[in-house]
C-alpha cells in the first residue's frame, strides 16, 4: 500500500507540473508564448489584470506598449530634458514620461506632419515590430532586399505598407517577427492587425535580448556604466550593471547644518551632501557628488569640565540623488575630533571636550544597510 501511495503521489505531482500556469492562470506551460510572458512578468515589464489573468489575446494600446518597451530596455528611470509636445497627451497622462522616453530613444519617430500620439489606439503588429527594430543598431538594407526576404515566407508580403517594408525586412532577418500558430499552418505578416498581448510579450522579449548586444546609439550610451573620479569604496562589488555598497562601509559626508554639543538638541534634523563621487575600484560611479542627505541627531551631550566629553551621534535616513530620487540611506555617525595621543589623554583625564561641527565640515558615517545602484543611470534599487 505504501508503494502504491507513493506511486499515486508521483503521478499527481507530474500531472500538476503539466498543468503549470507560469505567472497567470490563463497561460499554461504549453502556450506558445508562455516563456516570454513569464520572463517579462518576472522583470516587471508586463502585468496582469486585477483578477489575476493575463488575457493573452487582448489588444495593447500605443501608450501601454511605449511603457512596456521602456521597461524592457531598463530605461524607466531616464530623464528627458526636452520633451516633445503632443496635443492629445499632457504631463498628467499616466504614460507621458514613458512616451517621451520612447521618442527620445528613437523607438518612435516624431513625424513632422502630425502633433498627436493617439495613446489609446491599439498598437499594430507593424508599429510594435518597428519599435523593436528601432531599438537596435542594424545593417542597412534596401526595399528590394526587404521584399525579397519577406516574399520567401509571408503570403501577404505584397501588401506590407511602404513605411514598414524595411523595418519588416530587418525584423525577419533578426528573427523578431512573431507569428502565433495558425489552424491551417499559413503564415501572414498581418502588419495592420492590432497586436495581441502575447505577441507583444514575444516581440519585446526578442527586442530586449537583441538590445543587450546591439542597442541603438542613444540606448548604448544610456546602458553604459558611468565612470568618474571620486572616493573609492574598496568593498563595493559589481555584478553586471549593478553596483553594491555593502553594509559597514565608512563614507565621508559634508554636513550643511551647524551642529554643536553645547547648543544642538537630540532629535534635531540635519542636512548634508555627498562631497565627491562614491566610486568602485574600477571607477564606476555609485552615487554622484552633490546628492543630498538628511537625518537627525540621535544623541547630544554637552562637554562638562571634569565630568564628560561632548557627544554628537547622528543617524542619516535619506538620500536625494542627482536623479531626483529620494530613498533610504541608513548610516550612523559619531563625531569626534582627531587628537594626538597627548591631547587624547588630557581630554580623557580632565573631560570637558566640546564638539563643534561647522556647516561644510566633512565627517564619516557607517552604512547600516547595503545600497544597490544601477551603474548606468545612478538609480538606487529600493527594497
SVG drawing of the C-alpha trace seen along z (x, -y; Angstrom):
<svg xmlns="http://www.w3.org/2000/svg" viewBox="-11 -77 62 79">
<polyline fill="none" stroke="black" stroke-width="0.4" points="0.0,0.0 2.8,-2.4 4.4,-1.8 1.1,-2.3 0.5,-5.6 4.0,-6.8 3.3,-6.0 -0.1,-7.8 1.6,-10.8 4.3,-10.9 1.6,-10.8 -0.2,-13.7 2.9,-15.8 3.7,-15.1 0.2,-16.0 0.4,-19.2 3.7,-20.0 2.0,-19.5 -0.8,-21.9 1.7,-24.6 0.4,-28.0 3.6,-30.1 2.6,-33.6 -1.0,-33.6 -3.9,-31.0 -4.9,-31.6 -1.4,-31.0 -0.3,-27.3 3.1,-25.9 2.2,-24.7 1.0,-28.1 3.2,-29.2 4.3,-32.5 4.4,-31.2 8.1,-31.5 8.3,-35.1 5.3,-36.1 6.8,-34.6 10.2,-36.3 8.7,-39.7 6.3,-39.3 9.2,-38.5 11.0,-41.6 8.0,-43.8 7.7,-44.7 4.2,-43.3 1.5,-42.9 -1.8,-41.0 -5.3,-42.2 -6.8,-42.8 -8.5,-39.3 -5.0,-37.7 -5.4,-36.8 -3.1,-37.9 -5.6,-37.8 -3.1,-36.9 -5.4,-37.6 -6.4,-41.1 -5.0,-44.1 -2.4,-46.7 -2.7,-50.4 0.1,-52.5 0.7,-54.1 0.8,-50.7 3.3,-49.5 5.5,-52.5 5.6,-51.9 6.4,-48.2 9.2,-48.9 10.9,-51.4 10.8,-48.9 12.0,-46.1 15.1,-48.2 15.6,-49.2 15.2,-52.9 12.3,-53.7 14.4,-56.0 15.9,-58.0 15.2,-61.8 14.2,-63.6 15.4,-67.2 13.4,-68.4 10.0,-66.7 8.1,-66.6 4.7,-68.3 1.7,-66.1 -1.7,-67.7 -3.5,-64.6 -1.4,-63.9 -0.1,-66.2 2.1,-65.9 -0.8,-64.4 -1.3,-61.5 -0.2,-58.2 2.3,-57.2 3.5,-60.7 7.1,-60.1 7.4,-56.7 6.1,-58.1 8.7,-60.9 11.4,-58.4 10.3,-56.3 10.6,-59.3 14.0,-60.3 15.5,-56.9 14.2,-56.9 11.9,-54.0 9.0,-56.1 9.6,-58.6 8.3,-62.1 6.8,-62.8 6.7,-66.4 3.3,-66.2 1.5,-65.2 1.2,-66.5 -0.8,-63.7 0.3,-60.4 -3.0,-58.5 -2.3,-56.9 -5.5,-54.9 -5.3,-53.4 -4.3,-49.7 -0.7,-49.2 -0.4,-47.3 2.0,-44.5 3.8,-46.8 4.2,-49.5 5.3,-47.1 7.9,-45.5 9.2,-48.9 9.8,-50.0 11.7,-46.7 13.9,-47.3 14.4,-51.0 15.9,-50.0 18.8,-48.3 21.8,-49.1 21.1,-47.2 22.7,-46.8 21.2,-48.9 19.1,-47.0 17.2,-48.2 13.5,-48.0 14.2,-45.3 16.2,-43.2 13.4,-43.6 10.8,-42.5 12.9,-39.5 13.3,-38.4 9.5,-38.7 8.3,-37.1 10.1,-33.9 7.8,-33.4 4.7,-35.6 1.7,-35.3 0.7,-38.9 4.2,-40.4 3.0,-42.4 0.5,-44.3 3.0,-45.4 2.8,-49.2 5.6,-51.1 6.8,-52.7 7.1,-49.3 8.8,-47.4 12.4,-47.9 11.7,-47.5 9.8,-44.3 12.7,-43.0 15.1,-43.8 12.8,-42.2 12.6,-39.0 16.4,-38.8 16.8,-39.2 14.2,-36.6 12.0,-39.1 8.7,-38.6 6.3,-36.7 3.6,-34.5 1.1,-32.7 0.4,-29.1 -2.5,-29.1 -5.1,-26.4 -4.3,-26.0 -0.5,-26.4 -0.5,-29.6 1.9,-32.4 1.0,-36.0 2.6,-39.2 -0.7,-41.0 1.1,-44.3 -2.0,-46.4 -3.7,-44.0 -3.7,-45.0 -1.0,-43.1 -2.2,-40.8 -0.7,-40.9 1.0,-37.6 2.5,-38.8 3.7,-42.0 5.4,-40.0 7.3,-37.9 8.3,-40.9 9.5,-42.8 11.5,-39.7 13.3,-39.5 14.0,-43.2 15.3,-43.0 17.7,-40.2 18.9,-41.9 19.4,-45.2 21.9,-43.7 24.2,-43.1 23.4,-45.8 21.5,-48.7 21.0,-51.9 23.3,-54.8 21.2,-56.5 20.5,-53.3 24.1,-52.3 25.1,-55.5 22.3,-55.1 23.2,-51.5 26.9,-52.2 28.1,-52.1 29.2,-55.6 32.7,-56.2 34.5,-59.1 36.9,-60.0 36.0,-60.2 36.1,-58.5 36.9,-54.8 34.9,-52.3 37.2,-49.2 34.5,-46.9 31.9,-47.8 31.0,-45.0 29.8,-45.0 27.6,-42.4 26.6,-43.2 25.3,-46.8 24.5,-46.7 26.9,-48.1 26.6,-47.4 27.9,-49.4 28.0,-46.9 26.7,-47.5 29.6,-48.6 31.2,-50.8 32.6,-54.1 31.6,-57.0 32.5,-60.7 29.7,-63.2 29.7,-67.0 27.3,-68.5 25.4,-71.6 23.9,-72.2 25.8,-73.7 25.9,-71.2 27.4,-71.6 27.5,-69.5 26.7,-72.7 23.8,-74.1 22.2,-71.4 19.4,-69.2 18.7,-65.5 16.2,-64.8 17.2,-67.9 17.2,-67.4 20.3,-68.0 21.3,-68.1 24.4,-67.0 25.7,-66.1 28.0,-63.7 31.3,-65.7 32.6,-63.7 31.5,-60.8 31.4,-57.5 33.1,-55.1 34.2,-51.5 37.8,-50.4 37.1,-50.4 35.9,-54.0 32.2,-53.1 30.1,-55.9 27.8,-54.6 26.5,-57.9 27.2,-61.2 28.8,-64.2 26.1,-66.7 23.5,-64.1 21.8,-65.5 21.5,-63.6 19.3,-64.1 18.7,-62.7 18.6,-63.6 20.8,-63.8 20.3,-60.7 22.3,-61.8 23.7,-65.2 25.6,-65.6 27.4,-68.8 31.1,-68.8 31.4,-69.5 34.7,-70.0 35.7,-67.1 32.5,-65.3 32.1,-64.3 33.3,-65.0 30.7,-66.3 28.9,-63.7 27.3,-64.1 25.8,-61.0 23.7,-61.3 21.7,-58.9 21.2,-59.5 17.9,-58.4 17.5,-59.6 19.4,-60.4 18.1,-62.5 20.2,-61.7 21.0,-63.9 18.3,-61.9 15.8,-63.5 15.2,-60.1 14.7,-60.1 15.2,-56.8 16.7,-55.2 20.3,-55.8 20.7,-54.5 24.0,-55.4 25.3,-56.2 28.0,-58.7 29.7,-59.6 31.5,-62.9 34.9,-63.1 37.9,-65.3 41.2,-64.0 43.8,-64.4 47.4,-63.3 47.9,-60.8 48.8,-63.5 45.6,-65.5 43.6,-62.4 45.0,-61.6 44.3,-65.2 40.7,-65.1 40.2,-61.7 41.7,-62.8 40.0,-66.2 37.0,-65.7 35.2,-68.7 35.7,-68.2 33.3,-70.4 32.3,-69.4 31.5,-71.9 30.8,-71.0 30.6,-74.0 28.5,-73.7 30.7,-72.3 32.7,-70.1 33.5,-66.5 32.5,-63.7 32.4,-59.9 29.3,-57.8 29.0,-54.0 26.4,-52.5 24.0,-50.2 22.2,-48.7 23.6,-47.8 22.8,-50.0 22.4,-48.6 22.8,-51.1 22.1,-50.8 25.5,-51.9 24.1,-53.0 21.9,-55.8 22.5,-56.0 19.1,-54.7 19.1,-53.2 17.1,-49.9 14.5,-50.2 13.5,-47.3"/>
</svg>
